[in-house]
C-alpha cells in the first residue's frame, strides 16, 4: 500500500505545497515577488494561517469512523 505511486505523488505534492507556504530558504527570496504579482482573488487562500492548514485534517477524522481510532492514537502522542 505504501509503495503505491499515487501515495508517493500525493506526499510529494503535499510537501511542496507546505514548503511553498512556509517559504524556507532559498525560496524566501522570491516568494514575496510571487505574492506581489498575484491578483487579490488569488491571494485569499494565502491568508489561511498555518495552524488552520494543519488543523483541518483533524476535522476530517471526526467524520469517518475508522479515523476516530487514528485520531485517538495521534492525540496521545501530540499532547494537546
C-alpha positions as CSV (number, residue, x, y, z in Angstrom):
1,X,0.0,0.0,0.0
2,X,2.8,2.5,0.9
3,X,4.7,1.7,-2.3
4,X,1.9,3.0,-4.4
5,X,2.8,5.7,-7.0
6,X,-0.3,7.5,-6.1
7,X,0.6,7.9,-2.5
8,X,4.1,9.0,-3.5
9,X,2.8,11.7,-5.8
10,X,0.3,12.8,-3.1
11,X,3.1,13.1,-0.4
12,X,5.3,15.0,-2.8
13,X,2.5,17.4,-3.7
14,X,1.7,18.0,0.0
15,X,5.3,18.5,0.9
16,X,5.8,21.0,-1.9
17,X,2.6,22.9,-1.0
18,X,3.6,23.1,2.6
19,X,7.1,24.1,1.7
20,X,5.8,26.9,-0.5
21,X,3.5,28.1,2.2
22,X,6.4,28.2,4.8
23,X,8.9,29.7,2.3
24,X,12.0,28.1,3.6
25,X,15.5,29.1,2.3
26,X,16.2,29.6,-0.7
27,X,12.6,30.2,-1.6
28,X,12.2,33.1,0.9
29,X,14.0,35.3,-1.6
30,X,11.4,35.1,-4.4
31,X,8.2,34.3,-2.5
32,X,7.4,37.9,-1.8
33,X,7.7,38.7,-5.5
34,X,5.3,35.9,-6.4
35,X,2.7,37.1,-3.9
36,X,3.1,40.7,-5.1
37,X,2.3,39.9,-8.7
38,X,-0.9,37.9,-7.9
39,X,-4.4,39.3,-8.1
40,X,-6.4,39.8,-4.9
41,X,-8.8,37.0,-5.6
42,X,-5.9,34.5,-5.8
43,X,-4.3,35.8,-2.6
44,X,-7.3,34.9,-0.4
45,X,-6.2,31.3,0.2
46,X,-2.8,32.6,1.3
47,X,-4.4,34.3,4.2
48,X,-5.2,31.0,5.8
49,X,-2.9,30.6,8.8
50,X,-0.6,27.6,9.2
51,X,-2.5,26.4,12.3
52,X,-5.7,26.2,10.3
53,X,-3.9,24.4,7.5
54,X,-2.6,21.7,9.8
55,X,-5.8,21.6,11.9
56,X,-8.1,20.9,9.0
57,X,-7.1,17.2,8.7
58,X,-8.1,16.6,12.3
59,X,-11.6,17.7,11.5
60,X,-11.7,15.1,8.8
61,X,-11.0,12.4,11.4
62,X,-14.2,13.3,13.1
63,X,-16.4,12.4,10.1
64,X,-15.0,8.9,9.4
65,X,-15.5,6.1,11.9
66,X,-12.1,4.3,11.3
67,X,-10.2,7.6,11.5
68,X,-11.5,8.2,15.1
69,X,-9.2,5.4,16.2
70,X,-6.3,7.1,14.4
71,X,-7.2,10.4,16.0
72,X,-7.2,8.8,19.4
73,X,-3.8,7.4,18.8
74,X,-2.5,10.7,17.4
75,X,-3.7,12.8,20.3
76,X,-1.9,10.5,22.8
77,X,1.4,11.4,21.1
78,X,0.7,15.1,20.4
79,X,-0.3,16.1,24.0
80,X,-2.7,19.0,23.2
